[in-house]
Amino acid sequence: MADIFTPWKIKDLEIPNRLVRSATWEGMALDDGTPTIDTVNFTADLAEGGVGLIIAGYSFITPLGRGLPKQSGMHIDAMVGPQTRITDAVHKLGGLIAAQIVHAGGQTRADWIGGQPEGPSAIVHPAFKEQVRELSKSDIARIVEQFAEAALRARAAGYDAVELHGAHGYLISQFLSPNINLRGDEYGGSLANRARFCLEVYQAVRRALGPRYPVFIKLNSEDGLEGGFTPAEAVEVAKMLDQAGIDAIEVSGGVPAAGKLGSARPVVKPEDEGYFFNNALAIKAAVKCPVMVVGGWRGKARVEAALDKVDAVSMSRPFIRQPHLAKLWKSGQSDQATCISCGQCFGVGMKGGVACGQELKKAAGK
Ligand SMILES: Cc1cc2nc3c(=O)[nH]c(=O)nc-3n(C[C@H](O)[C@H](O)[C@H](O)COP(=O)(O)O)c2cc1C
């Protein structure tokens, strides 16, 4: 059985163990996207807790691509200073941190972004119910460039790697999904065409950052919707990215309209754990780069068993409740996350910063 605490590598980045904190929006930034001291402390606590690699909560590459309120930004050079406070705090504690950069596309609200949501096609978004404006080819070229500029800022801010958000129904994932991307040009239709935007973003980021800097992607492995992006298509896109030189793939899945088949599912029984594992195995068999898998991992034994077949396991909600989970598992003090996957962390986040709803109830004596 593989050991969670065996080091591994993404390109030259030496990661001390196989536990990754999957990106988690903090809901702690100022309205202009500036990360705050709360963002710094929330992230530093994870570094103290011994997780191998932290993937920071997603940062938007342009205000029109903001996915949620109080989200951090990587859209202008003025963000580099405040973002550096996060990486400095993590590095001082001996941790490693990747930035995650995103354009939310049509999966957002006009009042959050101060304009009409933009996406591959002019549809009413299935979950957000707002009219999306279809991106022109020059808009697409602009956004590809904005991804590259944001990646350069992330590196300037001291991040150890950059992850592209290619999952959960955001813009890259929208282009991949045949039920959202209805375009008749070279960005729509065949899988090669739907994957074009994703590959252009990756190539632009790679050109900007050069061959040695680690660049990876969180990729949807299925949408969980009739007529959406499928596991078989995800394998093909993973192969394209692998051949193009991506340094790792974090396998996820789900879109908000998929409900219980979304990205952050309820995990009630041990059998519910690792709900994208089979998709990750299919991707792992098709690529050379390291593969991480996220989605419902809660128990040390199941994580260890998964590590026989994939390179790393990532988690989000368990680290909200127990930022020091890696240390607890390493010391043998526990072998099970206490997260009950209730998802209240998200609602708490909307009210003033992500925290565990169960822990807040306990603290309030409820
Ligand atoms: C409060 C909250 C914020 C999240 N923010 C992000 C994010 O910024 N980027 C991202 O890729 N996924 C985000 N996710 C999804 C998680 O990274 C993860 O894919 C999902 O929660 C399943 O993993 P888990 O069962 O370990 O929580 C978020 C999830 C939650 C609950």
The ligand as an SDF file (V2000), in Angstrom:
LIG
                    3D

 31 33  0  0  0  0  0  0  0  0999 V2000
  -16.5640   26.4370    0.1360 C   0  0  0  0  0  0  0  0  0  0  0  0
  -16.0210   25.8100   -1.1070 C   0  0  0  0  0  0  0  0  0  0  0  0
  -15.2590   26.5600   -1.9820 C   0  0  0  0  0  0  0  0  0  0  0  0
  -14.7240   25.9880   -3.1470 C   0  0  0  0  0  0  0  0  0  0  0  0
  -13.9320   26.7410   -3.9730 N   0  0  0  0  0  0  0  0  0  0  0  0
  -13.3310   26.1700   -5.0490 C   0  0  0  0  0  0  0  0  0  0  0  0
  -12.3840   26.8960   -5.8310 C   0  0  0  0  0  0  0  0  0  0  0  0
  -12.0370   28.0500   -5.5560 O   0  0  0  0  0  0  0  0  0  0  0  0
  -11.8500   26.2540   -6.8960 N   0  0  0  0  0  0  0  0  0  0  0  0
  -12.1460   24.9500   -7.1990 C   0  0  0  0  0  0  0  0  0  0  0  0
  -11.6060   24.4080   -8.1520 O   0  0  0  0  0  0  0  0  0  0  0  0
  -13.0190   24.2430   -6.4590 N   0  0  0  0  0  0  0  0  0  0  0  0
  -13.5930   24.8100   -5.3860 C   0  0  0  0  0  0  0  0  0  0  0  0
  -14.4200   24.0620   -4.5880 N   0  0  0  0  0  0  0  0  0  0  0  0
  -14.5930   22.6220   -4.8770 C   0  0  0  0  0  0  0  0  0  0  0  0
  -13.5460   21.8130   -4.1190 C   0  0  0  0  0  0  0  0  0  0  0  0
  -12.2220   22.1650   -4.4490 O   0  0  0  0  0  0  0  0  0  0  0  0
  -13.6950   20.3000   -4.3530 C   0  0  0  0  0  0  0  0  0  0  0  0
  -13.5190   20.0200   -5.7180 O   0  0  0  0  0  0  0  0  0  0  0  0
  -15.0470   19.7510   -3.8740 C   0  0  0  0  0  0  0  0  0  0  0  0
  -15.4680   20.3950   -2.6830 O   0  0  0  0  0  0  0  0  0  0  0  0
  -14.9920   18.2510   -3.6110 C   0  0  0  0  0  0  0  0  0  0  0  0
  -13.9730   17.9250   -2.7030 O   0  0  0  0  0  0  0  0  0  0  0  0
  -14.2600   17.6270   -1.1360 P   0  0  0  0  0  0  0  0  0  0  0  0
  -15.2580   16.5010   -1.0790 O   0  0  0  0  0  0  0  0  0  0  0  0
  -12.9110   17.2400   -0.5950 O   0  0  0  0  0  0  0  0  0  0  0  0
  -14.8070   18.8680   -0.5370 O   0  0  0  0  0  0  0  0  0  0  0  0
  -14.9720   24.6170   -3.4280 C   0  0  0  0  0  0  0  0  0  0  0  0
  -15.7440   23.8560   -2.5430 C   0  0  0  0  0  0  0  0  0  0  0  0
  -16.2660   24.4320   -1.3960 C   0  0  0  0  0  0  0  0  0  0  0  0
  -17.0680   23.5830   -0.4530 C   0  0  0  0  0  0  0  0  0  0  0  0
  1  2  1  0
  2  3  1  0
  2 30  2  0
  3  4  2  0
  4  5  1  0
  4 28  1  0
  5  6  2  0
  6  7  1  0
  6 13  1  0
  7  8  2  0
  7  9  1  0
  9 10  1  0
 10 11  2  0
 10 12  1  0
 12 13  2  0
 13 14  1  0
 14 15  1  0
 14 28  1  0
 15 16  1  0
 16 17  1  0
 16 18  1  0
 18 19  1  0
 18 20  1  0
 20 21  1  0
 20 22  1  0
 22 23  1  0
 23 24  1  0
 24 25  2  0
 24 26  1  0
 24 27  1  0
 28 29  2  0
 29 30  1  0
 30 31  1  0
M  END
$$$$
